[in-house]
C-alpha cells in the first residue's frame, strides 16, 4: 500500500471517529446518561428518564410522531395522530413536575387499534368510510382506563377492515380508510391481522406499545410475524364497551409490546370490571392479579406444561418453526418444567375443529346482533345513517373507495343469509358445539385431565381453539425463517407471506383467568432466549429522543 493510500485510510478513520463521537454525543443527555433507543425502549427505561428530567412526555410525543411520519408512507401502520397529543402530554408533564404521577404509564404514548372507540378528535372507523365522521358519547372503557393512568393515546392504527370480517378475498392489513399496511421485516411483508397496524407500529417503536383486539388470532398472529409479545386475554378480563364488535363471545382487547413486562404493564392498566360489559362481571377476583409482578425468571420451575401435538398440522415451510419449537421445549424443560408431550385433543374434537363451520356461524350470528346493539345504536352522530349490517353492506357495495367487488362482502353475505341471530334456538346448539370441541374434548379437557399448568404450541397453531372458549394465550418471539427461505406471495401477489427473516412465535395457553401464570411462563422463556434481538427490521425510523431534546435545547431541527 502506497503513502497516498495510507493517507486515505487515516482520513476515513478520522471521519468515522468524528461521526461516531457526534452520534455518541447526540445520544447522551446533558448529564451524560444515554437516551433509550426507541425501538427497544421499555416502560421502565422511559419512566426513569421522565422521572430524572432527562426528557419530557412532550419530547416523547414529538419523537414518536416524527418516527411515524418517517416510515408511514411505506408501512401505512398509523391512520391518524391525535391532534391533542401534545397538549395532553404537556398537562401530564405539569402533573409530574408538581410531584403527581398516576402510575408507571404516566406520560407514555400508546397507539390503539382503529376499532377502539374514543370520544375525541380522532375517528373510530374499523377501516371503513361508512363510519367516518361518526362520534361516540364517551371513550371506550379501555381507552378511558388508559387515560386514567396517564397514558397519552397517540393515535389510531390501521387494521384489516372490519377486523377481517368482511371479505373472503381481501388482504391482511388492508382497509379502505387506511390503505395497505405492510410489515417491517421484509419489503411488502404480510403484516397478518387484523391488528396489523398495531403490530407493525409496536415492532419498530412508533409508540411504547399498542393495543389490538382479537376474535380469533387478531392479536396473536400479527404479534407473531412482527416479532412481538401479544397477550390475548380471557374474554371478560378487558371491557369491549364501545369497541366495534364481531362477537361478544370471542372479542377481547389486549396489548402488543416488545417485551413481556411491557405487555404486562399495559394489561394491568386496561383489565378490570365494567358494568356496561357483563362478561367482565364474571371475573373471579375483586382485585386484579399483579401481572407485572408475575414476570419472574423462575416461573416455569415445577410446572407441568403440555404439548397437544395433534393440533399441529404442518404445512409447507413449517420445518424451521417446528425445529425452533422442539428447541423451545428443551429450554422450558431446563427451566424446571415437566413437559407432558402428546396430550392430544379427542379425534372428534379435532375433526370438528378442522371441518365444522360452527365457529363461523357463531361469529356471523353474534355480528348481526352485536354490531347494531353494542355499537351503532350508541353513536351520537352517524353521517351515513349506518344502523345495521345491511346498511354497512349497502354502503360498502356502492362507495367506490371500498373497492367492491374487487374485495367482496362474502362474510357479510353469509351472515345475512344465515337467517338467524344470537337469540335464536339454532344459535345455541351451534355455540354448544364450539364449547364441546374446544372445552371438554379439547384444550380445557386436556388441561384438566393431565393436571397441566399450561399448554404450548407454535403461535401459528394457537389461536383457534382458545378463541372458541374465550381463554387466554400469550405469544412470545421464538425464531425467524432462515436465509434460504423461498419468497412466496399471497393469492393476490401483493404481499410477501414467506421470506428470509420473517419472525414466528411460541404461545402459552391456559384456562380462563390464568393470565398471570401465562405471563410468568412467557417471561421465563423470553429471558432465557431473547429471540427478539436476533433479527432486525429492514426499515427502522432514524429519529430518536436525542434529536428532539437537542432541537428543543438549541432551537435547531436536524430531522
C-alpha positions as CSV (number, residue, x, y, z in Angstrom):
1,X,0.0,0.0,0.0
2,X,1.4,3.4,-1.0
3,X,1.7,6.5,1.1
4,X,-1.4,8.1,-0.5
5,X,-3.4,5.0,0.4
6,X,-2.3,5.3,4.0
7,X,-3.5,8.9,4.0
8,X,-6.9,7.9,2.6
9,X,-7.3,5.2,5.3
10,X,-6.2,7.6,8.0
11,X,-8.7,10.3,6.8
12,X,-11.5,7.7,6.6
13,X,-10.7,6.6,10.2
14,X,-10.7,10.2,11.4
15,X,-14.0,11.0,9.7
16,X,-15.6,7.8,11.2
17,X,-14.3,8.8,14.7
18,X,-15.8,12.3,14.4
19,X,-19.2,10.9,13.2
20,X,-19.1,8.3,16.0
21,X,-18.3,10.9,18.6
22,X,-21.1,13.1,17.3
23,X,-23.6,10.3,17.4
24,X,-22.4,9.3,20.9
25,X,-22.8,13.0,22.0
26,X,-26.3,13.2,20.5
27,X,-27.4,10.1,22.3
28,X,-26.3,11.4,25.7
29,X,-28.4,13.5,28.0
30,X,-26.9,16.7,29.4
31,X,-25.8,14.7,32.5
32,X,-24.1,12.0,30.5
33,X,-26.7,9.3,30.6
34,X,-27.8,7.6,27.3
35,X,-31.2,8.2,25.8
36,X,-33.1,5.0,25.4
37,X,-33.2,3.7,21.8
38,X,-36.9,3.9,20.9
39,X,-37.1,0.6,19.0
40,X,-36.1,-1.1,22.3
41,X,-37.2,1.4,25.0
42,X,-39.1,-0.2,27.8
43,X,-41.7,1.2,30.2
44,X,-39.2,1.3,33.0
45,X,-36.5,3.0,30.9
46,X,-38.8,5.7,29.7
47,X,-40.2,6.1,33.2
48,X,-36.7,6.6,34.7
49,X,-35.9,9.2,32.0
50,X,-39.1,11.1,32.7
51,X,-38.5,11.0,36.5
52,X,-35.0,12.2,36.2
53,X,-36.0,15.0,33.8
54,X,-33.8,13.7,31.0
55,X,-36.7,14.3,28.6
56,X,-40.4,15.1,28.8
57,X,-43.6,13.4,27.7
58,X,-43.8,16.2,25.1
59,X,-40.4,15.1,23.8
60,X,-41.7,11.5,23.6
61,X,-44.8,12.6,21.6
62,X,-42.7,14.6,19.2
63,X,-40.2,11.8,18.7
64,X,-42.9,9.2,18.1
65,X,-44.8,11.5,15.7
66,X,-41.6,12.1,13.8
67,X,-40.9,8.4,13.6
68,X,-44.4,7.8,12.3
69,X,-44.0,10.4,9.7
70,X,-40.7,9.0,8.6
71,X,-42.0,5.5,7.7
72,X,-45.7,5.7,7.4
73,X,-45.8,6.4,3.7
74,X,-44.1,3.0,3.3
75,X,-45.8,0.9,6.0
76,X,-49.2,2.6,6.4
77,X,-49.4,1.4,10.0
78,X,-51.0,4.5,11.5
79,X,-54.2,6.1,10.2
80,X,-54.3,9.2,12.3
81,X,-52.4,11.0,15.1
82,X,-54.3,12.5,18.0
83,X,-54.2,16.3,17.4
84,X,-54.4,16.8,21.1
85,X,-51.5,14.5,22.0
86,X,-49.0,17.3,22.6
87,X,-51.4,19.3,24.8
88,X,-52.2,16.2,26.8
89,X,-48.5,15.5,27.2
90,X,-47.9,19.0,28.5
91,X,-50.6,18.5,31.1
92,X,-49.1,15.2,32.2
93,X,-45.6,16.8,32.3
94,X,-47.0,19.6,34.5
95,X,-48.5,16.9,36.8
96,X,-45.2,15.2,37.1
97,X,-43.4,18.5,37.8
98,X,-45.8,19.1,40.7
99,X,-44.9,15.7,42.1
100,X,-48.0,13.8,40.9
101,X,-47.8,10.6,38.8
102,X,-50.7,8.4,38.0
103,X,-48.6,5.2,37.8
104,X,-45.9,3.6,35.7
105,X,-47.5,4.5,32.4
106,X,-47.8,8.2,33.3
107,X,-47.0,10.3,30.2
108,X,-46.4,7.3,27.9
109,X,-47.6,7.4,24.3
110,X,-49.6,4.4,23.2
111,X,-51.3,3.7,19.8
112,X,-54.6,1.9,19.7
113,X,-56.4,-0.1,17.0
114,X,-58.8,1.7,14.8
115,X,-61.8,-0.1,16.1
116,X,-61.4,1.0,19.7
117,X,-63.7,4.0,20.3
118,X,-62.6,7.4,21.5
119,X,-64.6,10.5,22.1
120,X,-62.1,12.9,20.9
121,X,-61.0,14.4,17.5
122,X,-60.0,11.0,16.1
123,X,-62.2,8.7,14.1
124,X,-63.2,5.2,15.0
125,X,-63.9,3.5,11.7
126,X,-62.8,-0.1,11.7
127,X,-61.1,0.9,8.5
128,X,-64.4,1.8,6.7
129,X,-65.6,5.1,5.3
130,X,-69.1,4.0,6.4
131,X,-68.2,5.2,10.0
132,X,-66.0,8.2,9.1
133,X,-67.4,11.2,11.0
134,X,-69.5,9.1,13.4
135,X,-69.0,10.2,17.0
136,X,-69.4,8.5,20.4
137,X,-70.8,9.8,23.7
138,X,-67.7,8.8,25.6
139,X,-64.5,6.8,25.3
140,X,-64.5,3.1,25.1
141,X,-63.8,1.6,28.6
142,X,-60.3,0.5,27.7
143,X,-59.4,4.0,26.3
144,X,-60.8,5.6,29.4
145,X,-58.7,3.3,31.6
146,X,-55.6,4.2,29.6
147,X,-56.2,7.9,30.1
148,X,-57.0,7.4,33.8
149,X,-53.4,6.0,34.4
150,X,-51.8,8.8,32.4
151,X,-51.4,7.2,29.0
152,X,-51.3,9.5,26.0
153,X,-53.5,8.0,23.3
154,X,-51.1,9.0,20.5
155,X,-53.2,7.8,17.6
156,X,-55.1,5.0,15.8
157,X,-53.6,2.1,13.9
158,X,-54.7,0.6,10.6
159,X,-56.4,-2.8,10.6
160,X,-57.7,-5.5,8.3
161,X,-61.0,-3.8,7.6
162,X,-63.8,-4.7,10.0
163,X,-61.3,-6.7,11.9
164,X,-61.0,-9.2,9.0
165,X,-64.8,-9.8,9.0
166,X,-65.9,-8.6,5.6
167,X,-64.2,-10.4,2.7
168,X,-63.0,-13.8,1.6
169,X,-60.6,-12.3,-0.9
170,X,-59.1,-9.3,0.7
171,X,-55.6,-9.0,2.3
172,X,-54.3,-8.8,5.8
173,X,-53.8,-5.2,6.9
174,X,-55.9,-3.6,4.1
175,X,-58.7,-1.2,4.8
176,X,-60.4,1.4,2.6
177,X,-59.7,4.1,5.1
178,X,-56.1,3.2,5.9
179,X,-54.8,1.5,2.8
180,X,-52.4,-1.5,2.9
181,X,-50.3,-1.9,5.9
182,X,-47.1,-3.9,5.4
183,X,-44.6,-5.4,7.9
184,X,-41.2,-4.1,8.7
185,X,-39.2,-7.3,8.4
186,X,-39.3,-7.7,4.7
187,X,-40.4,-5.4,1.9
188,X,-44.1,-5.8,1.3
189,X,-44.3,-8.3,4.2
190,X,-47.8,-9.5,5.0
191,X,-48.4,-7.9,8.4
192,X,-51.1,-10.5,9.4
193,X,-54.2,-9.2,11.1
194,X,-56.5,-8.0,12.0
195,X,-54.4,-5.8,14.4
196,X,-52.0,-5.2,11.6
197,X,-51.0,-1.6,12.2
198,X,-50.7,-2.2,15.9
199,X,-48.2,-5.0,15.3
200,X,-46.1,-3.0,12.8
201,X,-46.1,0.2,14.9
202,X,-45.1,-1.6,18.1
203,X,-42.4,-3.6,16.3
204,X,-40.3,-0.6,15.2
205,X,-41.0,1.8,18.1
206,X,-43.7,4.1,16.8
207,X,-45.1,4.2,20.3
208,X,-44.1,2.5,23.6
209,X,-46.7,-0.3,22.8
210,X,-50.1,-0.7,21.2
211,X,-53.5,-2.2,21.8
212,X,-55.1,-4.7,19.5
213,X,-58.3,-6.7,19.6
214,X,-58.8,-10.4,18.9
215,X,-61.8,-12.5,17.9
216,X,-59.6,-15.4,16.6
217,X,-55.9,-14.7,16.0
218,X,-56.0,-10.9,15.6
219,X,-53.6,-10.2,18.4
220,X,-51.6,-13.4,18.3
221,X,-50.9,-13.6,14.6
222,X,-49.7,-10.1,14.0
223,X,-47.7,-10.2,17.2
224,X,-46.0,-13.3,15.9
225,X,-45.0,-12.0,12.5
226,X,-44.0,-8.6,13.8
227,X,-41.6,-10.1,16.5
228,X,-43.7,-9.1,19.4
229,X,-45.2,-10.2,22.7
230,X,-49.0,-10.3,22.4
231,X,-51.5,-11.1,25.2
232,X,-54.9,-12.3,24.1
233,X,-56.8,-12.0,27.4
234,X,-59.7,-14.1,28.6
235,X,-63.0,-12.9,27.2
236,X,-64.2,-10.6,30.0
237,X,-60.9,-9.6,31.5
238,X,-60.9,-6.4,29.4
239,X,-64.0,-4.5,28.5
240,X,-65.3,-4.4,25.0
241,X,-67.7,-1.4,25.6
242,X,-67.6,0.9,22.6
243,X,-65.1,-1.3,20.7
244,X,-66.6,-2.1,17.3
245,X,-67.6,-5.7,17.8
246,X,-67.7,-9.0,15.9
247,X,-68.7,-11.4,18.7
248,X,-69.5,-10.9,22.3
249,X,-68.4,-14.5,23.0
250,X,-64.9,-14.1,21.5
251,X,-63.9,-10.5,21.3
252,X,-61.2,-9.3,23.6
253,X,-58.8,-6.3,23.8
254,X,-55.1,-6.8,24.7
255,X,-51.6,-5.4,24.5
256,X,-48.9,-5.9,21.8
257,X,-45.5,-4.9,23.0
258,X,-41.8,-5.6,22.5
259,X,-41.3,-7.3,25.9
260,X,-43.4,-9.5,28.2
261,X,-43.0,-6.9,31.0
262,X,-44.2,-4.0,28.9
263,X,-47.3,-6.1,27.8
264,X,-48.0,-6.8,31.4
265,X,-47.9,-3.2,32.4
266,X,-50.4,-2.4,29.7
267,X,-52.7,-5.3,30.6
268,X,-52.6,-4.2,34.2
269,X,-53.9,-0.8,33.0
270,X,-56.8,-2.0,30.9
271,X,-58.1,-5.0,32.8
272,X,-61.0,-4.9,35.2
273,X,-64.7,-4.9,35.6
274,X,-67.1,-2.7,33.6
275,X,-70.8,-2.6,34.4
276,X,-71.5,-2.0,30.7
277,X,-69.9,-5.3,29.7
278,X,-71.5,-8.1,31.6
279,X,-68.8,-10.6,30.6
280,X,-66.3,-8.6,32.8
281,X,-68.6,-9.2,35.8
282,X,-67.6,-12.9,35.7
283,X,-64.1,-12.1,36.8
284,X,-63.3,-14.3,39.8
285,X,-61.3,-11.7,41.7
286,X,-62.1,-8.4,43.3
287,X,-58.6,-7.1,42.9
288,X,-56.7,-7.8,39.7
289,X,-53.7,-10.2,39.9
290,X,-50.3,-8.4,39.7
291,X,-49.4,-9.1,36.1
292,X,-46.2,-7.1,36.2
293,X,-45.2,-9.0,39.4
294,X,-45.8,-12.2,37.6
295,X,-42.7,-11.6,35.5
296,X,-40.5,-14.0,37.4
297,X,-37.4,-15.7,35.9
298,X,-38.3,-18.9,37.9
299,X,-41.9,-19.1,36.9
300,X,-41.5,-22.4,35.0
301,X,-39.9,-24.3,37.9
302,X,-42.1,-27.2,39.0
303,X,-44.8,-26.5,36.4
304,X,-46.4,-29.1,34.1
305,X,-46.5,-27.9,30.5
306,X,-48.4,-29.9,27.9
307,X,-47.9,-30.3,24.1
308,X,-51.1,-31.1,22.2
309,X,-49.3,-32.5,19.1
310,X,-52.3,-33.4,17.1
311,X,-53.3,-29.7,16.9
312,X,-50.1,-29.1,14.9
313,X,-50.9,-29.8,11.2
314,X,-47.6,-28.9,9.4
315,X,-47.7,-27.2,6.1
316,X,-45.1,-26.0,3.5
317,X,-42.3,-24.1,5.1
318,X,-43.1,-25.1,8.7
319,X,-39.8,-27.0,9.2
320,X,-37.9,-24.2,10.8
321,X,-40.9,-23.4,13.0
322,X,-41.2,-27.0,14.3
323,X,-37.4,-27.2,14.8
324,X,-37.5,-24.0,16.9
325,X,-40.5,-25.4,18.8
326,X,-38.6,-28.5,19.8
327,X,-35.7,-26.3,20.9
328,X,-38.2,-24.2,23.0
329,X,-39.4,-27.4,24.6
330,X,-35.9,-28.2,25.8
331,X,-35.4,-24.7,27.1
332,X,-38.6,-24.9,29.1
333,X,-37.6,-28.3,30.4
334,X,-34.2,-26.9,31.5
335,X,-36.1,-24.0,33.2
336,X,-37.5,-26.6,35.6
337,X,-40.8,-27.5,34.0
338,X,-42.1,-31.0,33.4
339,X,-43.0,-31.4,29.7
340,X,-46.0,-33.7,29.1
341,X,-46.0,-34.5,25.4
342,X,-48.8,-35.7,23.1
343,X,-51.6,-34.6,25.4
344,X,-53.9,-34.6,22.4
345,X,-57.5,-33.4,22.0
346,X,-60.0,-36.1,21.1
347,X,-60.4,-37.3,17.5
348,X,-64.0,-36.0,17.5
349,X,-62.8,-32.5,18.6
350,X,-60.0,-32.4,16.1
351,X,-62.3,-33.4,13.2
352,X,-65.0,-30.9,14.1
353,X,-62.3,-28.2,14.7
354,X,-60.9,-28.7,11.2
355,X,-64.1,-29.4,9.3
356,X,-67.1,-27.8,11.1
357,X,-68.5,-24.4,10.2
358,X,-69.9,-23.9,13.7
359,X,-67.2,-21.3,14.7
360,X,-68.1,-19.1,11.7
361,X,-71.9,-19.5,12.3
362,X,-71.4,-18.2,15.9
363,X,-69.4,-15.2,14.7
364,X,-72.0,-14.4,12.0
365,X,-74.9,-14.6,14.3
366,X,-73.2,-12.6,17.0
367,X,-72.2,-9.9,14.5
368,X,-75.7,-9.5,13.2
369,X,-76.9,-8.8,16.7
370,X,-73.9,-7.1,18.3
371,X,-72.9,-4.6,15.7
372,X,-76.2,-2.6,15.9
373,X,-76.9,-3.2,19.6
374,X,-73.5,-2.7,21.1
375,X,-72.1,-0.1,18.8
376,X,-74.1,1.5,16.0
377,X,-77.0,2.4,18.4
378,X,-74.6,4.2,20.7
379,X,-73.4,6.7,18.1
380,X,-74.1,10.4,18.8
381,X,-73.6,11.4,15.2
382,X,-73.9,8.9,12.3
383,X,-73.4,10.8,9.0
384,X,-74.1,7.8,6.7
385,X,-77.1,6.5,8.8
386,X,-75.5,3.2,9.4
387,X,-77.9,1.3,11.6
388,X,-77.4,-2.4,10.7
389,X,-75.2,-4.9,8.9
390,X,-77.4,-4.4,5.8
391,X,-76.7,-0.7,5.9
392,X,-72.9,-1.4,6.1
393,X,-73.1,-3.8,3.2
394,X,-75.1,-1.4,1.0
395,X,-72.7,1.4,1.7
396,X,-69.6,-0.8,1.1
397,X,-71.0,-2.1,-2.2
398,X,-71.9,1.4,-3.5
399,X,-69.0,3.6,-2.3
400,X,-66.1,3.2,-4.7
401,X,-63.2,3.6,-2.3
402,X,-64.4,0.5,-0.5
403,X,-63.1,-1.4,-3.6
404,X,-66.2,-3.6,-4.0
405,X,-66.5,-6.0,-5.8
406,X,-62.7,-6.5,-6.1
407,X,-62.8,-7.1,-2.4
408,X,-66.1,-8.9,-1.8
409,X,-68.5,-8.9,1.1
410,X,-68.8,-12.6,1.3
411,X,-68.6,-12.8,5.1
412,X,-71.5,-10.4,5.5
413,X,-73.4,-12.1,2.7
414,X,-73.1,-15.4,4.7
415,X,-74.2,-13.7,7.9
416,X,-77.3,-12.1,6.2
417,X,-78.2,-15.4,4.5
418,X,-77.9,-17.3,7.8
419,X,-81.4,-16.3,8.7
420,X,-81.0,-16.1,12.4
421,X,-79.1,-14.2,15.1
422,X,-77.7,-15.0,18.5
423,X,-81.1,-15.0,20.2
424,X,-82.3,-17.9,18.0
425,X,-82.5,-21.6,19.2
426,X,-80.4,-22.7,16.2
427,X,-77.6,-20.5,17.5
428,X,-77.4,-22.1,20.9
429,X,-76.9,-25.6,19.6
430,X,-74.1,-24.4,17.4
431,X,-72.4,-22.5,20.2
432,X,-72.6,-25.6,22.4
433,X,-70.6,-27.5,19.7
434,X,-67.9,-24.9,20.0
435,X,-67.7,-25.3,23.7
436,X,-67.5,-29.1,23.4
437,X,-64.7,-29.3,20.8
438,X,-62.6,-26.6,22.5
439,X,-63.7,-27.3,26.1
440,X,-64.3,-30.8,27.5
441,X,-62.9,-32.7,24.4
442,X,-60.4,-30.0,23.6
443,X,-57.9,-27.8,25.3
444,X,-59.8,-27.4,28.6
445,X,-60.2,-31.2,28.9
446,X,-56.5,-31.7,28.2
447,X,-55.5,-29.2,30.8
448,X,-57.7,-30.8,33.5
449,X,-57.2,-34.5,32.6
450,X,-53.4,-34.2,32.7
451,X,-53.3,-31.7,35.6
452,X,-51.4,-29.2,33.5
453,X,-50.5,-25.6,34.3
454,X,-50.4,-24.6,30.6
455,X,-50.1,-25.8,27.0
456,X,-47.6,-24.7,24.4
457,X,-47.9,-24.5,20.6
458,X,-46.2,-22.7,17.8
459,X,-48.3,-19.5,17.6
460,X,-49.4,-20.3,14.1
461,X,-51.5,-23.1,15.6
462,X,-52.6,-21.5,18.8
463,X,-55.5,-19.1,18.2
464,X,-58.4,-21.2,17.0
465,X,-59.3,-23.4,19.9
466,X,-58.9,-20.9,22.7
467,X,-61.0,-18.4,20.7
468,X,-64.0,-20.8,20.8
469,X,-64.0,-20.9,24.6
470,X,-62.6,-17.4,25.3
471,X,-59.4,-18.5,27.1
472,X,-56.1,-16.6,27.3
473,X,-53.0,-17.0,25.2
474,X,-49.6,-15.2,25.4
475,X,-47.3,-15.3,22.4
476,X,-43.6,-14.5,22.6
477,X,-40.9,-14.4,19.9
478,X,-39.4,-17.9,19.2
479,X,-37.4,-17.5,16.0
480,X,-37.4,-16.4,12.4
481,X,-37.3,-18.0,8.9
482,X,-33.8,-18.8,7.7
483,X,-31.8,-17.1,5.0
484,X,-32.6,-19.7,2.4
485,X,-36.4,-19.3,2.7
486,X,-38.1,-19.1,-0.7
487,X,-40.1,-15.8,-1.1
488,X,-43.8,-16.6,-1.6
489,X,-46.7,-14.2,-2.1
490,X,-50.3,-14.2,-1.2
491,X,-53.0,-15.1,-3.7
492,X,-53.2,-11.5,-5.0
493,X,-49.5,-11.4,-5.5
494,X,-49.3,-8.2,-3.4
495,X,-47.9,-9.3,0.0
496,X,-45.0,-11.5,0.9
497,X,-46.1,-14.3,3.1
498,X,-42.8,-16.2,3.4
499,X,-39.3,-14.8,3.2
500,X,-36.0,-14.8,5.0
501,X,-36.2,-13.2,8.4
502,X,-39.9,-13.4,9.0
503,X,-40.5,-13.8,12.8
504,X,-42.6,-16.6,14.4
505,X,-43.7,-17.1,17.9
506,X,-44.3,-19.5,20.8
507,X,-47.7,-19.5,22.6
508,X,-48.5,-20.3,26.2
509,X,-52.2,-21.3,26.6
510,X,-54.2,-21.7,29.8
511,X,-57.7,-21.8,31.3
512,X,-59.8,-18.7,31.8
513,X,-58.3,-16.0,34.0
514,X,-54.8,-17.6,34.0
515,X,-53.1,-14.6,32.5
516,X,-50.7,-14.1,35.5
517,X,-49.4,-17.6,35.2
518,X,-49.0,-17.4,31.4
519,X,-47.2,-14.1,31.6
520,X,-44.8,-15.6,34.1
521,X,-44.1,-18.6,31.8
522,X,-43.6,-16.3,28.8
523,X,-41.3,-14.1,30.7
524,X,-39.2,-17.0,31.9
525,X,-38.9,-18.2,28.3
526,X,-38.2,-14.8,26.9
527,X,-35.4,-14.0,29.4
528,X,-33.6,-17.3,28.6
529,X,-33.7,-16.7,24.9
530,X,-34.1,-13.0,24.0
531,X,-35.1,-14.1,20.5
532,X,-36.4,-10.7,19.5
533,X,-32.9,-9.3,19.3
534,X,-31.7,-11.9,16.8
535,X,-33.4,-10.3,13.8
536,X,-33.8,-6.7,12.8
537,X,-36.4,-5.0,10.6
538,X,-35.4,-3.9,7.1
539,X,-36.8,-0.4,7.8
540,X,-36.3,1.5,11.1
541,X,-37.1,5.1,11.9
542,X,-34.0,7.1,12.5
543,X,-35.4,9.9,14.6
544,X,-34.6,9.4,18.3
545,X,-35.2,11.2,21.6
546,X,-31.7,12.8,21.3
547,X,-32.8,14.6,18.1
548,X,-35.9,16.0,19.8
549,X,-34.2,17.1,23.0
550,X,-31.3,18.6,21.1
551,X,-33.7,20.6,18.9
552,X,-35.6,21.8,22.0
553,X,-32.4,22.9,23.7
554,X,-30.7,24.5,20.7
555,X,-33.7,25.5,18.5
556,X,-32.1,23.7,15.6
557,X,-34.0,20.8,14.0
558,X,-31.9,18.1,12.4
559,X,-34.7,15.8,11.2
